[in-house]
Amino acid sequence: MTALTTAALGSVEASLAAGVSGVPLAVGDISNLFTSPTELASVFIEGLAKASLYLMIASGLTLTFGLMDVINFAHGAFTMYGAYIAGTAVLTVGVGSMGAVSSVGVFVLLIIGVFVLLALLGVVFEVALIRRLYEYPPIYMILLTFGISITMEELMRIIVDYWNVNSGREAVGWSIPREETVPEVLQGTFDVAGISIGGLHPFQILLGVLTVAGIWYFLNETRYGLFVRAGVEDDEMARALGINIKRTFTVVFAIGSGLAGAAGVMLMWSPLWRVNVPLALGVLLPAFVIVIVGGLGSFKGTVVASVLVGMLDALATWAFQVKVVTFTDVDQLLIFAILVVMLILQPRGLFGVEGQGDHG
């Protein structure tokens, strides 16, 4: 028997050993996923947790880009700043030595504090820079926010390089603060009726639900929410009725910036993201995808698109873990494939309305 024949037989034996009754490994695993309620539920819960993260990332951009027609390329930089501020705070306070309840309490306070801090920064940017370009073509807004983004990123890189923390250029000890700050009880996974659930998944899902409820309440049950919707529909008529559109959009931009920072706090504790300068670009691209797929000006569309992207991300992660696929960036491939398909079939997105987000 030749060496080539021996190698071929060995390959066949390995393939048979990897399958069940001759079924390839990939096919068998896919079949197990859709025939095992517990495994499918585990993937579903992970998808909801990821959808919550994506929702927190994209919700601020929905307000500024979808409603105000402000193409804010600095959105990711605000998220990155929120992650660095939170990471610095939890390490300084020593959250890792606290109990689970105290750690979560500090984490919630950080979300609130970072939201307020980044909202104030958003007010400064909107009043001093963004407001001057509302009546100009979109390319001016793109160039301005792109320049702001680069400036914020390089400023943070200077700071973290000087203090010898992670800038994204190399792996330094502080690259993942979560390893030292996440309570032990929230690390790893736990089983409920055979369903494997990540320790942080319930917390992430809860924050996602609170984000949806908070934004919905703001847009539909508050006076400023009414002003926002009126300004989006017809800003000239809103001005004629005495609504201060400039102040209203300042409030919206502040909320959007604060939400971006709060998303950074959540990402600081997520095992799937790193606290570094490239985080700014890493969150910006999926945020734009979700807003466009959901439809400009539609918060409902953003929620649905976030769930869709989160579920596909979880499915792709599962497929990589069981070696159905070996391409590490299959989740990114699926996310941008959704964008391409949506732009071809329905450019306005799932719930987009003609004219929505156009106030200039």
DOKOLTOR-32328 format. One record per residue (C-alpha): x, y, z; residue number from 1. Coordinates in Angstrom, 3 decimals. Layout:
N
[atom [X Y Z] NUM]
...
This chain:
360
[atom [0.000 0.000 0.000] 1]
[atom [1.433 3.358 -0.997] 2]
[atom [1.898 6.256 1.409] 3]
[atom [-0.701 8.246 -0.543] 4]
[atom [-3.295 5.476 -0.175] 5]
[atom [-2.531 5.155 3.529] 6]
[atom [-2.990 8.898 3.999] 7]
[atom [-6.273 8.818 2.095] 8]
[atom [-7.619 5.969 4.213] 9]
[atom [-6.538 7.780 7.345] 10]
[atom [-8.434 10.858 6.207] 11]
[atom [-11.572 8.828 5.557] 12]
[atom [-11.327 7.131 8.966] 13]
[atom [-10.916 10.527 10.655] 14]
[atom [-13.963 11.865 8.825] 15]
[atom [-16.055 8.883 9.862] 16]
[atom [-14.856 9.159 13.451] 17]
[atom [-15.820 12.837 13.522] 18]
[atom [-19.343 12.107 12.358] 19]
[atom [-22.258 10.031 13.525] 20]
[atom [-23.079 7.100 11.256] 21]
[atom [-21.144 8.720 8.485] 22]
[atom [-22.698 12.155 9.011] 23]
[atom [-20.056 14.908 8.861] 24]
[atom [-19.316 16.773 12.098] 25]
[atom [-20.786 20.075 10.855] 26]
[atom [-24.052 18.495 9.743] 27]
[atom [-24.351 16.557 12.995] 28]
[atom [-23.771 19.645 15.138] 29]
[atom [-26.279 21.715 13.166] 30]
[atom [-28.823 18.921 13.561] 31]
[atom [-28.133 18.785 17.312] 32]
[atom [-28.687 22.518 17.645] 33]
[atom [-32.167 22.413 16.148] 34]
[atom [-33.181 19.155 17.851] 35]
[atom [-31.861 19.970 21.327] 36]
[atom [-34.120 22.490 23.146] 37]
[atom [-31.489 23.201 25.813] 38]
[atom [-28.700 23.944 23.342] 39]
[atom [-31.004 26.078 21.209] 40]
[atom [-32.144 27.956 24.329] 41]
[atom [-28.514 28.597 25.310] 42]
[atom [-27.787 30.124 21.906] 43]
[atom [-31.018 32.142 22.094] 44]
[atom [-30.162 33.611 25.510] 45]
[atom [-26.653 34.465 24.330] 46]
[atom [-28.237 36.132 21.303] 47]
[atom [-30.461 38.251 23.550] 48]
[atom [-27.441 39.277 25.632] 49]
[atom [-25.511 40.282 22.520] 50]
[atom [-28.569 42.055 21.142] 51]
[atom [-28.703 44.101 24.356] 52]
[atom [-25.082 45.150 23.894] 53]
[atom [-25.691 46.087 20.263] 54]
[atom [-28.814 47.988 21.248] 55]
[atom [-26.917 50.037 23.833] 56]
[atom [-24.237 50.786 21.239] 57]
[atom [-26.691 51.762 18.494] 58]
[atom [-29.445 53.493 20.469] 59]
[atom [-27.488 56.741 20.860] 60]
[atom [-26.681 56.756 17.156] 61]
[atom [-30.354 56.184 16.401] 62]
[atom [-31.228 59.468 18.092] 63]
[atom [-28.476 61.543 16.483] 64]
[atom [-28.270 59.921 13.047] 65]
[atom [-31.767 58.564 12.600] 66]
[atom [-33.752 61.450 14.084] 67]
[atom [-31.490 64.503 13.771] 68]
[atom [-29.840 63.534 10.476] 69]
[atom [-26.431 64.078 12.127] 70]
[atom [-23.935 61.590 10.695] 71]
[atom [-21.871 61.325 13.874] 72]
[atom [-18.635 59.452 13.203] 73]
[atom [-17.487 60.399 16.720] 74]
[atom [-20.131 58.109 18.246] 75]
[atom [-17.649 55.249 18.616] 76]
[atom [-15.120 57.554 20.290] 77]
[atom [-17.703 58.445 22.958] 78]
[atom [-18.203 54.724 23.604] 79]
[atom [-14.454 54.193 23.847] 80]
[atom [-14.135 57.070 26.341] 81]
[atom [-16.935 55.566 28.425] 82]
[atom [-15.106 52.221 28.505] 83]
[atom [-11.803 53.800 29.560] 84]
[atom [-13.427 55.968 32.244] 85]
[atom [-15.288 52.963 33.654] 86]
[atom [-12.221 50.741 33.481] 87]
[atom [-10.120 53.287 35.317] 88]
[atom [-12.819 53.787 37.962] 89]
[atom [-13.388 50.100 38.770] 90]
[atom [-9.652 49.464 39.092] 91]
[atom [-9.146 52.559 41.243] 92]
[atom [-12.043 51.752 43.565] 93]
[atom [-11.025 48.111 43.757] 94]
[atom [-14.289 46.580 42.634] 95]
[atom [-12.642 43.177 42.317] 96]
[atom [-12.354 42.883 46.103] 97]
[atom [-16.039 43.681 46.677] 98]
[atom [-18.933 41.280 46.864] 99]
[atom [-21.331 40.669 43.991] 100]
[atom [-24.007 43.085 45.226] 101]
[atom [-21.513 45.884 45.919] 102]
[atom [-19.770 45.337 42.560] 103]
[atom [-23.034 45.522 40.621] 104]
[atom [-24.058 48.605 42.633] 105]
[atom [-20.808 50.386 41.761] 106]
[atom [-21.240 49.313 38.143] 107]
[atom [-24.751 50.809 37.965] 108]
[atom [-23.510 54.052 39.524] 109]
[atom [-20.734 54.121 36.926] 110]
[atom [-23.265 53.778 34.110] 111]
[atom [-25.218 56.742 35.469] 112]
[atom [-22.093 58.830 36.100] 113]
[atom [-20.557 58.138 32.689] 114]
[atom [-23.900 58.846 31.012] 115]
[atom [-24.054 62.288 32.647] 116]
[atom [-20.397 63.069 31.937] 117]
[atom [-20.524 62.101 28.261] 118]
[atom [-23.905 63.840 27.854] 119]
[atom [-22.323 67.087 29.046] 120]
[atom [-19.449 66.570 26.618] 121]
[atom [-22.026 65.990 23.877] 122]
[atom [-23.699 69.312 24.738] 123]
[atom [-20.363 71.103 24.330] 124]
[atom [-19.746 69.490 20.951] 125]
[atom [-23.269 70.122 19.681] 126]
[atom [-23.393 73.784 20.722] 127]
[atom [-19.833 74.671 19.732] 128]
[atom [-19.433 72.623 16.548] 129]
[atom [-22.327 70.495 15.288] 130]
[atom [-24.996 73.226 15.411] 131]
[atom [-23.100 75.403 12.946] 132]
[atom [-23.434 72.836 10.150] 133]
[atom [-27.124 71.848 10.254] 134]
[atom [-27.944 73.830 7.142] 135]
[atom [-24.918 72.633 5.165] 136]
[atom [-24.679 69.511 2.963] 137]
[atom [-24.057 66.225 4.858] 138]
[atom [-20.427 66.029 3.688] 139]
[atom [-19.574 68.912 6.033] 140]
[atom [-21.015 67.021 9.003] 141]
[atom [-19.175 63.868 7.971] 142]
[atom [-15.824 65.656 7.776] 143]
[atom [-16.375 67.469 11.071] 144]
[atom [-17.405 64.407 13.106] 145]
[atom [-14.693 62.310 11.450] 146]
[atom [-12.135 64.902 12.507] 147]
[atom [-13.568 64.971 16.044] 148]
[atom [-13.345 61.181 16.172] 149]
[atom [-9.686 61.104 15.116] 150]
[atom [-8.838 63.883 17.580] 151]
[atom [-10.558 62.070 20.458] 152]
[atom [-8.907 58.767 19.582] 153]
[atom [-5.395 60.215 19.327] 154]
[atom [-5.858 62.228 22.523] 155]
[atom [-6.805 59.049 24.368] 156]
[atom [-3.879 57.217 22.755] 157]
[atom [-1.505 59.901 24.055] 158]
[atom [-2.968 59.549 27.547] 159]
[atom [-2.864 55.754 27.709] 160]
[atom [0.595 55.549 26.141] 161]
[atom [1.893 58.036 28.706] 162]
[atom [0.383 56.089 31.614] 163]
[atom [1.446 52.764 30.095] 164]
[atom [-2.016 51.257 29.729] 165]
[atom [-3.512 49.587 26.708] 166]
[atom [-3.790 51.698 23.547] 167]
[atom [-4.465 48.882 21.103] 168]
[atom [-0.895 48.816 19.807] 169]
[atom [0.222 46.037 22.116] 170]
[atom [-1.199 43.841 24.821] 171]
[atom [-0.420 45.403 28.183] 172]
[atom [-1.592 44.217 31.599] 173]
[atom [-4.635 46.500 31.814] 174]
[atom [-6.107 45.547 28.432] 175]
[atom [-9.097 43.780 29.980] 176]
[atom [-10.118 45.334 33.333] 177]
[atom [-13.024 42.907 33.599] 178]
[atom [-10.666 40.086 34.594] 179]
[atom [-9.914 41.907 37.841] 180]
[atom [-13.300 43.499 38.500] 181]
[atom [-16.110 41.125 37.507] 182]
[atom [-17.413 39.368 40.650] 183]
[atom [-16.558 35.681 40.749] 184]
[atom [-20.232 34.743 40.892] 185]
[atom [-20.791 36.483 37.517] 186]
[atom [-17.816 34.897 35.780] 187]
[atom [-18.115 31.805 33.643] 188]
[atom [-21.460 30.120 33.077] 189]
[atom [-24.149 28.413 35.134] 190]
[atom [-26.808 25.840 34.230] 191]
[atom [-30.550 26.265 34.620] 192]
[atom [-32.559 23.165 33.670] 193]
[atom [-29.703 22.075 31.430] 194]
[atom [-29.467 25.480 29.725] 195]
[atom [-26.002 27.026 29.827] 196]
[atom [-26.194 30.757 30.652] 197]
[atom [-23.304 33.177 30.857] 198]
[atom [-22.894 34.845 34.242] 199]
[atom [-23.324 38.336 32.762] 200]
[atom [-26.110 37.451 30.326] 201]
[atom [-29.080 38.197 32.654] 202]
[atom [-27.470 41.500 33.662] 203]
[atom [-26.883 42.472 30.023] 204]
[atom [-30.425 41.549 29.016] 205]
[atom [-31.846 43.565 31.923] 206]
[atom [-29.866 46.650 30.871] 207]
[atom [-31.072 46.194 27.309] 208]
[atom [-34.707 46.070 28.454] 209]
[atom [-34.210 49.179 30.598] 210]
[atom [-32.633 50.985 27.619] 211]
[atom [-35.609 50.175 25.398] 212]
[atom [-38.097 51.237 28.077] 213]
[atom [-36.225 54.463 28.852] 214]
[atom [-35.889 55.627 25.244] 215]
[atom [-39.474 54.660 24.413] 216]
[atom [-40.709 56.623 27.410] 217]
[atom [-38.601 59.647 26.455] 218]
[atom [-39.814 59.696 22.850] 219]
[atom [-43.478 58.976 23.538] 220]
[atom [-44.330 60.190 27.037] 221]
[atom [-42.227 63.312 27.655] 222]
[atom [-42.564 66.879 26.455] 223]
[atom [-39.132 66.880 24.844] 224]
[atom [-39.939 63.596 23.127] 225]
[atom [-42.957 65.289 21.568] 226]
[atom [-40.742 68.203 20.496] 227]
[atom [-38.242 65.783 18.939] 228]
[atom [-40.890 63.985 16.921] 229]
[atom [-42.414 67.282 15.820] 230]
[atom [-39.020 68.652 14.778] 231]
[atom [-38.231 65.518 12.826] 232]
[atom [-41.544 65.555 10.976] 233]
[atom [-41.573 69.282 10.125] 234]
[atom [-39.044 71.575 11.783] 235]
[atom [-40.477 74.748 10.208] 236]
[atom [-43.959 74.074 11.570] 237]
[atom [-42.453 73.175 14.958] 238]
[atom [-40.650 76.540 15.043] 239]
[atom [-43.867 78.311 14.084] 240]
[atom [-45.548 76.659 17.075] 241]
[atom [-42.890 78.072 19.375] 242]
[atom [-40.738 74.957 19.841] 243]
[atom [-37.051 75.716 20.354] 244]
[atom [-35.644 73.245 17.831] 245]
[atom [-32.001 74.087 18.574] 246]
[atom [-32.396 73.379 22.282] 247]
[atom [-34.387 70.242 21.539] 248]
[atom [-31.683 68.843 19.276] 249]
[atom [-29.066 69.748 21.903] 250]
[atom [-30.960 67.584 24.393] 251]
[atom [-31.188 64.748 21.857] 252]
[atom [-27.465 64.937 21.057] 253]
[atom [-26.670 64.937 24.777] 254]
[atom [-28.777 61.817 25.344] 255]
[atom [-27.222 60.109 22.336] 256]
[atom [-23.700 60.897 23.559] 257]
[atom [-24.566 59.748 27.079] 258]
[atom [-25.950 56.461 25.773] 259]
[atom [-22.755 55.925 23.773] 260]
[atom [-20.711 56.367 26.952] 261]
[atom [-23.015 54.078 28.938] 262]
[atom [-22.572 51.416 26.257] 263]
[atom [-18.823 51.705 26.799] 264]
[atom [-19.309 50.936 30.506] 265]
[atom [-21.164 47.764 29.569] 266]
[atom [-18.499 46.761 27.057] 267]
[atom [-15.823 47.253 29.720] 268]
[atom [-17.360 44.313 31.602] 269]
[atom [-18.164 42.199 28.544] 270]
[atom [-15.824 39.283 27.777] 271]
[atom [-16.251 39.886 24.042] 272]
[atom [-14.751 43.385 23.825] 273]
[atom [-11.442 44.969 24.766] 274]
[atom [-10.963 48.346 26.387] 275]
[atom [-8.614 50.022 23.930] 276]
[atom [-8.506 52.875 21.434] 277]
[atom [-9.568 50.724 18.411] 278]
[atom [-12.823 50.064 20.283] 279]
[atom [-14.064 53.357 18.782] 280]
[atom [-14.084 51.920 15.271] 281]
[atom [-15.065 48.465 16.455] 282]
[atom [-18.445 49.679 17.755] 283]
[atom [-19.084 52.375 15.139] 284]
[atom [-19.490 50.042 12.169] 285]
[atom [-22.083 47.649 13.672] 286]
[atom [-23.930 50.653 15.122] 287]
[atom [-24.348 52.163 11.651] 288]
[atom [-25.378 48.771 10.267] 289]
[atom [-28.110 48.387 12.900] 290]
[atom [-29.466 51.916 12.418] 291]
[atom [-29.569 51.526 8.624] 292]
[atom [-31.055 48.027 8.676] 293]
[atom [-33.697 49.069 11.207] 294]
[atom [-34.587 52.192 9.250] 295]
[atom [-33.598 55.815 9.820] 296]
[atom [-35.668 57.534 12.455] 297]
[atom [-37.233 54.310 13.732] 298]
[atom [-36.313 53.273 17.253] 299]
[atom [-38.488 50.186 16.829] 300]
[atom [-36.399 49.301 13.791] 301]
[atom [-33.212 49.682 15.824] 302]
[atom [-34.539 47.280 18.471] 303]
[atom [-35.534 44.691 15.863] 304]
[atom [-32.240 45.062 13.971] 305]
[atom [-30.282 44.706 17.221] 306]
[atom [-32.075 41.440 18.006] 307]
[atom [-31.472 40.202 14.464] 308]
[atom [-27.765 41.048 14.577] 309]
[atom [-27.404 39.662 18.114] 310]
[atom [-28.994 36.344 17.174] 311]
[atom [-26.838 35.966 14.067] 312]
[atom [-23.753 36.853 16.107] 313]
[atom [-24.632 34.203 18.718] 314]
[atom [-25.280 31.622 16.000] 315]
[atom [-21.961 32.438 14.343] 316]
[atom [-20.160 32.183 17.702] 317]
[atom [-21.727 28.793 18.325] 318]
[atom [-20.780 27.615 14.822] 319]
[atom [-17.165 28.618 15.424] 320]
[atom [-17.039 26.991 18.865] 321]
[atom [-18.220 23.613 17.554] 322]
[atom [-16.006 24.022 14.457] 323]
[atom [-18.824 24.094 11.953] 324]
[atom [-16.828 27.004 10.526] 325]
[atom [-13.210 27.953 11.186] 326]
[atom [-13.336 31.561 9.974] 327]
[atom [-12.931 33.712 13.097] 328]
[atom [-14.743 36.780 11.696] 329]
[atom [-17.832 34.961 10.456] 330]
[atom [-19.986 37.108 12.782] 331]
[atom [-18.740 40.309 11.125] 332]
[atom [-19.310 38.738 7.714] 333]
[atom [-22.949 37.988 8.556] 334]
[atom [-23.557 41.445 10.019] 335]
[atom [-22.369 43.267 6.907] 336]
[atom [-24.098 40.733 4.658] 337]
[atom [-27.369 41.818 6.298] 338]
[atom [-26.550 45.436 5.431] 339]
[atom [-25.806 44.609 1.789] 340]
[atom [-28.998 42.579 1.383] 341]
[atom [-31.103 45.275 3.049] 342]
[atom [-29.682 48.068 0.896] 343]
[atom [-30.472 46.048 -2.223] 344]
[atom [-33.978 44.890 -1.266] 345]
[atom [-35.236 47.726 0.950] 346]
[atom [-32.874 50.725 1.170] 347]
[atom [-35.062 52.499 3.773] 348]
[atom [-34.605 49.630 6.222] 349]
[atom [-37.144 47.497 8.011] 350]
[atom [-39.214 50.363 9.454] 351]
[atom [-37.791 53.412 7.721] 352]
[atom [-40.125 56.214 6.642] 353]
[atom [-39.485 58.565 3.737] 354]
[atom [-38.196 61.936 4.928] 355]
[atom [-37.516 60.708 8.454] 356]
[atom [-34.430 62.320 9.931] 357]
[atom [-34.301 65.146 7.390] 358]
[atom [-34.486 68.540 9.028] 359]
[atom [-32.211 70.444 6.673] 360]
